[in-house]
Amino acid sequence: MQIGEKIRKLRTEKQLTQEELANRCELSKGFISQVEHDLTSPSIATLMDMLEILGTNLTEFFSEVEEERVTFGYEDMFETEDDNLKYKLMWLVPNAQKNAMEPIMVTLEAEGRYVDEAPHEGEEFGFVLLGSILLHLGNRQYKVKKGESFYFKAKESHYISNPCKTQAKIIWISTPPSF
């Protein structure tokens, strides 16, 4: 592990110059520069002093926590479809079932529908990108058109259908994941 880069990153995050860090640690600016360029290594005691000034400790500093991924492209997405019911699902965030919510894009072909989901804990949100759909919630139906959204607690069986002759697309988010 190259500690110099991590030290420099922490120092710049704290908006400290090399000289300010050196003064607070009772070290020379040149020593800080050498550490940041991995030309020398500080003793454990000196490293602990530096990390204290930088707001961390040895355990946190040396833990190899992978940075959380924030953006995803088409190549990260997964698709599945059902030709009988005329729908296609695209998982927009890989491994979203591990998260608190699971966003998918549902494409319903003309007269297509998604499977009936049993009541469950959680909430559902949808936004219609294209066309219009019917939201079937228990014994009720709601027409939802392009640019409109729906939101409900999933206490009743539910599904969506496309009674129209054109395709419909919906962003559907379930929390906790249920797709």
C-alpha positions as CSV (number, residue, x, y, z in Angstrom):
1,M,0.0,0.0,0.0
2,Q,1.3,3.4,-0.9
3,I,0.4,5.6,2.1
4,G,1.6,8.9,0.6
5,E,-1.3,9.2,-1.8
6,K,-3.8,8.5,1.0
7,I,-2.1,11.1,3.3
8,R,-2.2,13.7,0.5
9,K,-5.9,13.0,-0.1
10,L,-6.7,13.3,3.6
11,R,-4.7,16.5,3.9
12,T,-6.3,18.2,0.9
13,E,-9.8,17.1,2.1
14,K,-9.0,18.9,5.4
15,Q,-7.8,21.9,3.3
16,L,-4.4,21.9,4.9
17,T,-1.2,22.8,3.2
18,Q,1.9,20.6,3.7
19,E,3.3,23.3,5.9
20,E,0.2,23.5,8.1
21,L,0.2,19.7,8.6
22,A,3.9,19.8,9.3
23,N,3.5,22.5,11.9
24,R,0.7,20.7,13.7
25,C,2.7,17.5,13.8
26,E,6.0,19.3,14.7
27,L,7.6,18.0,11.5
28,S,9.2,19.7,8.5
29,K,7.3,20.5,5.3
30,G,10.0,18.6,3.4
31,F,9.3,15.4,5.5
32,I,5.6,15.7,4.7
33,S,6.4,16.1,1.0
34,Q,8.7,13.0,1.1
35,V,6.0,10.9,2.8
36,E,3.3,12.0,0.3
37,H,5.7,11.1,-2.6
38,D,6.4,7.7,-0.9
39,L,10.1,8.7,-0.7
40,T,10.2,7.9,3.0
41,S,8.0,6.2,5.6
42,P,7.0,7.8,8.9
43,S,7.4,5.8,12.1
44,I,4.2,4.4,13.6
45,A,4.1,7.1,16.3
46,T,4.6,9.8,13.6
47,L,2.0,8.3,11.4
48,M,-0.5,8.1,14.3
49,D,0.1,11.8,15.0
50,M,-0.4,12.7,11.4
51,L,-3.6,10.7,11.2
52,E,-5.0,12.2,14.4
53,I,-4.5,15.7,12.9
54,L,-6.2,14.4,9.7
55,G,-9.2,13.1,11.6
56,T,-8.7,9.4,11.3
57,N,-6.8,6.5,13.0
58,L,-4.7,3.6,11.9
59,T,-7.6,1.1,11.7
60,E,-9.6,3.4,9.4
61,F,-6.6,4.5,7.4
62,F,-5.5,0.9,6.6
63,S,-8.9,-0.5,6.0
64,E,-9.4,-1.3,2.3
65,V,-13.0,-0.1,1.9
66,E,-14.1,-0.2,-1.7
67,E,-15.6,3.0,-2.9
68,E,-19.3,2.7,-3.4
69,R,-20.3,2.7,-7.1
70,V,-22.7,5.5,-7.9
71,T,-23.3,5.4,-11.7
72,F,-24.2,2.6,-14.0
73,G,-24.3,2.1,-17.8
74,Y,-26.4,0.0,-20.1
75,E,-23.7,-2.8,-19.9
76,D,-24.4,-3.1,-16.1
77,M,-28.1,-3.6,-16.6
78,F,-29.8,-7.0,-16.8
79,E,-32.9,-7.8,-18.8
80,T,-35.5,-10.6,-18.8
81,E,-38.7,-11.0,-20.7
82,D,-41.9,-13.0,-20.8
83,D,-43.3,-13.4,-24.3
84,N,-46.7,-14.8,-23.1
85,L,-47.4,-11.8,-20.8
86,K,-45.7,-9.4,-23.2
87,Y,-43.3,-7.7,-20.8
88,K,-39.6,-7.0,-20.5
89,L,-37.9,-6.1,-17.2
90,M,-34.6,-4.2,-17.1
91,W,-32.8,-4.0,-13.7
92,L,-31.3,-0.5,-13.7
93,V,-28.9,-1.0,-10.8
94,P,-26.9,-4.3,-10.6
95,N,-27.4,-6.3,-7.4
96,A,-30.1,-3.8,-6.2
97,Q,-31.8,-6.6,-4.3
98,K,-29.1,-6.0,-1.7
99,N,-30.2,-2.4,-1.3
100,A,-33.2,-0.8,0.3
101,M,-34.9,-0.1,-3.0
102,E,-34.8,-1.8,-6.4
103,P,-35.4,0.3,-9.5
104,I,-36.4,-1.5,-12.8
105,M,-37.8,-0.4,-16.1
106,V,-40.8,-2.3,-17.2
107,T,-41.7,-2.4,-20.9
108,L,-45.2,-3.6,-21.6
109,E,-46.1,-4.4,-25.2
110,A,-49.6,-3.7,-26.5
111,E,-52.1,-5.6,-24.3
112,G,-49.3,-6.9,-22.1
113,R,-49.2,-7.2,-18.4
114,Y,-46.8,-7.8,-15.5
115,V,-47.4,-10.7,-13.1
116,D,-49.7,-10.4,-10.2
117,E,-47.7,-9.7,-7.0
118,A,-49.0,-10.9,-3.6
119,P,-49.3,-8.4,-0.7
120,H,-45.9,-7.8,1.0
121,E,-44.2,-5.4,3.3
122,G,-43.0,-2.3,1.6
123,E,-43.9,0.4,-0.9
124,E,-44.0,0.7,-4.6
125,F,-43.5,3.8,-6.9
126,G,-43.8,4.0,-10.6
127,F,-43.4,6.7,-13.3
128,V,-44.8,6.2,-16.8
129,L,-42.2,7.2,-19.4
130,L,-44.2,6.1,-22.5
131,G,-47.8,5.2,-23.2
132,S,-50.3,4.6,-20.4
133,I,-51.1,1.7,-18.1
134,L,-53.6,0.4,-15.7
135,L,-52.5,-0.1,-12.1
136,H,-54.5,-3.0,-10.6
137,L,-54.5,-2.6,-6.8
138,G,-56.7,-5.1,-5.1
139,N,-60.1,-4.7,-6.7
140,R,-59.4,-1.2,-8.0
141,Q,-57.9,0.1,-11.2
142,Y,-56.1,3.3,-11.9
143,K,-55.2,4.7,-15.3
144,V,-51.7,6.2,-15.3
145,K,-50.6,8.1,-18.4
146,K,-47.2,9.3,-19.7
147,G,-45.7,11.8,-17.2
148,E,-47.8,10.6,-14.3
149,S,-46.7,8.5,-11.4
150,F,-48.2,6.1,-8.8
151,Y,-47.3,5.2,-5.2
152,F,-48.8,2.8,-2.8
153,K,-48.1,0.5,0.2
154,A,-48.0,-3.0,-1.1
155,K,-50.7,-4.3,1.3
156,E,-52.9,-5.7,-1.5
157,S,-52.2,-7.9,-4.5
158,H,-51.1,-5.7,-7.5
159,Y,-49.9,-5.6,-11.1
160,I,-49.8,-3.4,-14.1
161,S,-51.3,-3.9,-17.5
162,N,-51.2,-2.1,-20.9
163,P,-54.7,-2.1,-22.4
164,C,-53.5,0.0,-25.3
165,K,-52.4,-0.8,-28.8
166,T,-49.0,0.8,-28.3
167,Q,-46.0,0.1,-26.0
168,A,-45.7,1.4,-22.5
169,K,-42.6,2.0,-20.4
170,I,-42.5,2.5,-16.7
171,I,-39.8,3.1,-14.1
172,W,-40.9,1.0,-11.1
173,I,-39.2,1.2,-7.7
174,S,-39.9,-1.3,-5.0
175,T,-38.7,-1.0,-1.4
176,P,-37.7,-3.4,-0.1
177,P,-36.7,-5.2,-3.3
178,S,-39.4,-7.6,-4.5
179,F,-38.7,-8.1,-8.3
